[in-house]
Amino acid sequence: MAQLFIFGACRNILGSDTLELDLDELQIKSVAELNRYLEREYSELSTLNSLAIAVNEEYAPGDHVLKNTDVIALIPPVSGG
């Protein structure tokens, strides 16, 4: 199972700071497919201006191939000042 760590506004939307997904069972093979899955399951995610996904502590593009052993982070837009 892939371990997802959820930060900021994403945590409020998903209602948790972690999530486990069996990517093989869900037939999720890429970051883009994971993003589409999450937006279907948690439609409020689509209201965010952007959503970065990091895989194994590195930002990952949509075509990055995922494995069940990956550690994934959902990083919402960050504002500062």
C-alpha positions as CSV (number, residue, x, y, z in Angstrom):
1,M,0.0,0.0,0.0
2,A,1.2,3.5,-0.8
3,Q,1.3,5.8,2.1
4,L,0.0,9.4,1.5
5,F,0.8,12.2,3.8
6,I,-1.6,15.1,3.6
7,F,-0.8,18.7,4.4
8,G,-2.7,22.1,4.9
9,A,-6.0,22.6,3.2
10,C,-5.8,19.0,1.7
11,R,-6.0,17.7,5.3
12,N,-9.2,19.6,5.9
13,I,-10.8,18.3,2.7
14,L,-9.7,14.6,3.2
15,G,-10.4,14.7,7.0
16,S,-7.1,13.1,7.8
17,D,-3.3,13.7,7.7
18,T,-2.6,10.2,6.2
19,L,-4.2,7.8,3.8
20,E,-3.2,4.4,2.5
21,L,-4.1,3.4,-1.0
22,D,-3.6,0.1,-2.8
23,L,-2.5,1.6,-6.1
24,D,-2.5,-1.8,-7.9
25,E,-6.0,-2.6,-6.8
26,L,-7.2,0.9,-7.8
27,Q,-5.3,0.6,-11.1
28,I,-3.5,3.9,-10.4
29,K,-0.2,3.9,-12.3
30,S,0.8,7.6,-12.4
31,V,0.7,10.8,-10.5
32,A,-1.9,12.2,-13.0
33,E,-4.1,9.1,-12.4
34,L,-3.7,9.5,-8.6
35,N,-4.7,13.2,-8.9
36,R,-7.8,12.3,-11.0
37,Y,-8.8,9.6,-8.5
38,L,-8.5,12.0,-5.5
39,E,-10.5,14.6,-7.3
40,R,-13.3,12.1,-8.0
41,E,-13.3,10.8,-4.4
42,Y,-12.8,14.3,-2.8
43,S,-14.3,16.8,-5.3
44,E,-13.4,19.7,-3.1
45,L,-9.8,19.2,-4.0
46,S,-10.6,20.6,-7.5
47,T,-11.3,24.0,-5.8
48,L,-7.6,24.4,-4.9
49,N,-5.5,26.7,-7.2
50,S,-2.9,24.0,-7.4
51,L,-1.9,20.7,-5.8
52,A,1.7,19.5,-5.8
53,I,2.4,15.8,-5.4
54,A,5.8,14.6,-4.1
55,V,6.9,11.0,-4.4
56,N,9.6,9.8,-2.1
57,E,10.4,13.4,-1.0
58,E,10.7,14.8,-4.6
59,Y,8.1,16.7,-6.5
60,A,6.8,14.5,-9.3
61,P,5.3,15.3,-12.7
62,G,2.0,13.8,-13.9
63,D,3.7,11.1,-15.9
64,H,5.7,9.8,-12.9
65,V,5.1,6.1,-12.5
66,L,3.8,5.1,-9.0
67,K,4.5,1.9,-7.0
68,N,2.7,0.6,-3.8
69,T,6.0,1.1,-1.9
70,D,6.0,4.9,-2.6
71,V,5.6,7.6,0.1
72,I,3.5,10.3,-1.4
73,A,2.8,13.8,-0.1
74,L,-0.1,16.0,-1.1
75,I,1.0,19.7,-0.9
76,P,-1.6,22.4,-1.4
77,P,-0.8,26.0,-2.4
78,V,1.2,27.8,0.3
79,S,0.9,31.5,1.0
80,G,3.4,33.3,3.1
81,G,4.3,36.7,4.2
